[in-house]
Amino acid sequence: MPKHSLRRLMLAKRRALSFLEVEAHSLRIQQSLMDSAEFLRAESLALYAPIHHEVDTAALQRRAFFLGKKVIYPVVDGNKLTFRQIHAASDLENGAFGIKEPGEKNIIHQPETIDIFVIPGVAFDINGRRIGYGKGFYDRTLHLLEGCGRFVGLCYDFQLVDEIVGEPHDVTMDLIFSETRIIRP
């Protein structure tokens, strides 16, 4: 299926989820990541602020703060992302595309210093390929770190497909968590 058709289908399925389904599945997915060795040994992690029924990351944020980890969020900066640390959920404010992001007062972290990137997606395949919203921010920003074992995708089971036709600039996930599966491509 072409990327644009798959994107449209997955976004429609995600929009159809009830608040209770999003909450229940998100908690299960986040718990699975929090139980992983990768999360436990990470000293810093970059999260995303969910929109449009994406898998929530609030439990990850709370657990990371509790464990003393650095919690970092992306900020749209031109055609790339800059990553800024927060110290409380209240450090997030409305940013580009209506997505919450840290303000300018928050400390910038270079991508190579971040242990885990939790990356949103519209669809993922079992080989670690991902389709996002089509703007390419994560791909442009993180391409040089690909294959370092740092990229984690969170998705609902229905967002996992057998194969996505990737392009050379697409970053590949190292781990994907859904409510019933952990995929290590």
N, C-alpha and C positions, 0 to 999 in steps of 0.2 A: 504494500500500500504506500503511495507517495506520502512524504512527510506532512504536507499540508492537510491531507485527508485524515491521516492518523491523528494529527494534532487536534483537528476539529472534533473527531469522534471522542477522543479521550477527555477533552475539555467539557464536552456535553455530558459524558458519564460522570465526571467529577462534580459538575454543577448539580446533577440529580441526587447526589448524596445528601442525606439529612444531616442536621447539626449533630444529632446523637451518633450517627454512623461515623462521621468525621472524628468526633471526640473518641469514641471507642477504638476505632482502628488506629488512630494517631497514638493513643496511649500504648497500645500493643506494639506498634512499630518502634516508638521511642524506647520502650523498655528493652526491647531486643537489642537495640544499639547500645543502651546504657550497660547491658550485661556483657558486652563484647570486650575482648582484650584490647582492641584498638581504642575504644573510648576510655577504658580504665587507665591505660598508660599515657594517653594524650595529656599534655600540659596546656594546650590551647586548642580551641576549635572555633571554626567559622560556621555560623548558623545562617539561616535565611528567615525573614519574617514572612509567614505564609499569607497568601492571598487566594481568593477563588477556590476555597475548599482544598488547598494543598495540605499535605500531612503537616500537622502542627509541630512546633519545635519548643513550646513553652516548658515542657517537662525536662527536656535536654538542657535548656538554659538554667532552670532552677537547680538541677543536679550538678551541673558544671560549676555554678557559683558555690554550692554547698561543699564541693570537693576542692575548691580553691583554684579551679582552672581559669585561664583567660578566655573570656567569651567575646567573640568578634563577629561583626556583621559587615556585609558589603554595602558600599555606597556607589551609586552610579556616578562616574566621573568621566564625562565625555562619552567615548565609545568603549570604555573599560570599567573595571571595578577597582575601587580602593577599599581596603579593609581596615575598620576602626574598632577598637575595643570599647566595650561598655562595662559599667560597674553595677548597673541596675536596669531593670526593664524600662524604667522611666527615661533612660538615656536615648530611647528610640523615638523618633519624630517622623512625621509624614515627609516622604521624599519623592524621588522620581517614580512615575507610574502609580502613585498612591501607595507605595510600599514603605513600610517603616524602616528607617535607617538611622545610624548614629549621626549626631551633629558634628560640626567642625571642631568643637572643643575636645572631642575624643581622640585618643592616641592612635596613630596610623601604624599598622603592622604590615611588613612586606610579606607577600604570599609564601615565600620560601621559609619563613619562620613559623608558620602555622602548621600544627600537627595533623589536623583533620578538617576537611571542608565538607560540610553537609550541604549538598547541592540539590536544588529543586529540579523537578522535571515533569514533563507532560506524559512521557512514555519512556520506558527502559526496555532493553532486551537482555537475554541471558548471557550475552557476551560483554555486557557493561556499556553498550552504546546508549545514548540518551537523546531525546528530543526535548528541547526547552520551548520557550515562547517564540523563538526565531530571531531574536535580537543579537545573539552571539556573545553576550557580555562575559559569561563564564568561559566560553571557548577561547576568546581572545586573551583574557587575563591569565588563565591557568594552563595554557597549552604547554609551556615549558616544564611544568611540574608533573605532567602526565607520566604514569607508570611508577610513581614514587610511593604508592600505597596510601595516599591521603584522601582520595575522593570517594565519598559515600553518598549514595542516592537513597532517598526515602520515597516510597510509593505504595499505592494500594495494589492488591493482587491484579485487578483488571488492567492496571497500567503496564504490567509485564507482558511483553510480546516475544515471540520466537526470534524475530530478526528485524532490526532497523538498518536500512542502508545508510551507512555512515559516510561522512566526507572527511578528507584529510585533516581539516581544522577542528573537528569535533573531539572533545575530550572524552575519555572512556572512564567509567566508574571502576573503582577497585573493590567496592562492596555495595550491595543493594539490599535494603531491608524492606520487606512488605509485612503485612500482618500475619502471614503464614510461612514466609520463606526468607532465608538469607542466601544471597547469591554471591559467590566469590569467583568472578570470571577468570 
